[in-house]
Amino acid sequence: AHLPITGPVGLSPEQFLEHMAVDKKVLSGKLRLVLLQGLGEAVVTSDFDAALLPQVIASCSD
């Protein structure tokens, strides 16, 4: 399908999070992520450690 597997070049993790904060998955001011539990099994959740997000985003941008 040729989908991207890295983040946009030149966008810092902080800038990426600013864009995520206005995404349609934000509910009542709380960020929700779509995470895969297995092949074809996705879950939308706000149960994650937000302090780890900048590090995870940075690792996907390298």
VENWOJO-V264593 format. One record per residue. RES is the residue in three letters. OMEGA is omega in radians with two decimals (none if undefined). Layout:
res: {RES;RES}
omega: {OMEGA;OMEGA}
//
This chain:
res: {ALA;HIS;LEU;PRO;ILE;THR;GLY;PRO;VAL;GLY;LEU;SER;PRO;GLU;GLN;PHE;LEU;GLU;HIS;MET;ALA;VAL;ASP;LYS;LYS;VAL;LEU;SER;GLY;LYS;LEU;ARG;LEU;VAL;LEU;LEU;GLN;GLY;LEU;GLY;GLU;ALA;VAL;VAL;THR;SER;ASP;PHE;ASP;ALA;ALA;LEU;LEU;PRO;GLN;VAL;ILE;ALA;SER;CYS;SER;ASP}
omega: {3.09;3.09;-3.14;3.11;3.06;3.12;3.13;3.12;3.07;3.13;-3.13;3.08;3.14;3.10;3.11;3.14;3.08;3.11;3.12;-3.09;3.13;3.13;-3.12;3.13;3.05;-3.11;-3.11;3.11;-3.10;3.14;3.05;3.14;3.00;-3.09;3.11;3.05;-3.14;-3.14;-3.14;-3.12;3.12;3.10;3.04;-3.05;2.98;-3.14;3.12;-3.14;-3.08;3.13;-3.14;-3.05;3.13;3.13;3.13;3.13;3.13;-3.12;3.12;-3.10;-3.12;none}
//
